[in-house]
């Protein structure tokens, strides 16, 4: 009788371990898009260009990924500057 008390939990643990290995989802299988843009850094006061800023965005659709990347570039701007004339560099499946 004691043997069955020990074997039961061991079998349960072994089955749980095997099932957990089969249900793991790899990171590459995540859905969505990753976008990369390059925007001109424009000073608002005199509308002059002062270099570039890179932006990256993630979203479930391509248009939303582009919007997120442009917003990211604009959020990185210091006070008195804004992102303008953004160029779409790349978009990849996440």
N, C-alpha and C positions, 0 to 999 in steps of 0.2 A: 504494500500500500504506500509506503514512503517513497518508493521509486517513482510512482506516478506523480507525486507532488513536485518532485525535482524536475522531471522530464517535461511536464506541462509548461512551466515558465521558460525553459530553454527553447522549446519548439516555438513558442509564441515570439520570443526575442529573435530567433533565426528567421521566421517568416516576416516579421516586421522589418528586419534589416534588408531582406531581399526585395520586398515591395518598395521600400524607400529608394533603393538604387534605381529601380525601373521608372519611377515617377519624377525624377529630377529633371528639370527643364534647363537646357543650356542657355547661357547669356546671349549667344548668337541668335537665338530664336525669337528675341524680343521684336515686337512689331513697331514700326514707325520709321521716321526719316531724320537724318542729321544733315543740316545745311551749314555752309560756310560762305560768308560774304566779306567783301572789303569795301569800306566806305571812306569817302573823303572827310577829313576833320575840318569843318568850316567854322570860322569865328563869326558869331552872330552880329557883332557891332559893325563890322565893315565887310562882311561876306567874302573873306579871303580864306584860301585853303592853307592848311598847316599840317600836311602829312595824311596818314591813313590810319584807320582803326579796323581791326579784325573782329568779326562777330560770328558766333556759333549758336545754332538753335536746334532743338529737338521737338518733334511733334508727330502726330499720327498721320498727317497728310503732308504732301509736298508744299502746297501754298502756306500752310500754317508753320512749317519748318522755316521757310524763307522769312516770314513775318517775325518769327521768334529770333532769327539770326540778326535781322535788321534792328529789332528792339534791343538785343544784347549789345550791338555796336553802339547804339545811341545812348544806352545806359552807362557805357564806359566813358563817355565824353566828360571832360571837366566842365565846371560852370562857365557859361559864356560861349560854349561850342555846341555844335550839333552834327550828326551824321547826315551826309547828303551824297547823292550820286553813288549809291551802293551798287557794286558789281557782284553778281552771283558767281562764286568761284566753283563750288561743288555741292552736290547733294548725293548722299548715299543711304542705302537701306540700313537701318539700325539693327 
